[in-house]
């Protein structure tokens, strides 16, 4: 008999809740960045800079690199979220393998 270790379903539920919470954190960081980009754009326009110059030179970093730490935090959050989603996918795959093995054993294929 082939053995497949099924994931703990309570852990899967907790992982799903953690994914939800992490997704909210990511959305909030994206919103903060969008607001900061708008502030940079408005300030640059008020100082008489060309729109293309503000967009290409300062939108990513801000005037004093104030956006960079937020982008770094966002990158970490997105990496964590990707890892959590991949872990959930792995758990789903394990369940599918278990279902296949179980069905094969019941029909005498295995």
Residue pairs with C-beta under 8 A, 6 or more apart in sequence:
1 105
1 110
2 101
2 110
4 94
4 97
4 98
4 101
5 94
6 94
6 95
6 98
7 91
7 94
7 95
12 88
12 91
15 84
15 87
15 88
15 91
16 88
18 84
19 81
19 84
19 85
19 88
22 77
22 80
22 81
22 84
23 81
25 77
26 74
26 77
26 78
26 81
29 70
29 73
29 74
29 77
30 74
32 70
33 67
33 70
33 71
33 74
36 62
36 66
36 67
36 70
37 59
37 67
40 54
40 58
40 59
40 62
40 63
40 67
41 51
41 54
41 55
41 59
43 63
44 51
44 53
44 54
44 58
44 63
45 51
45 54
60 67
60 71
61 67
61 68
62 68
101 110
104 110
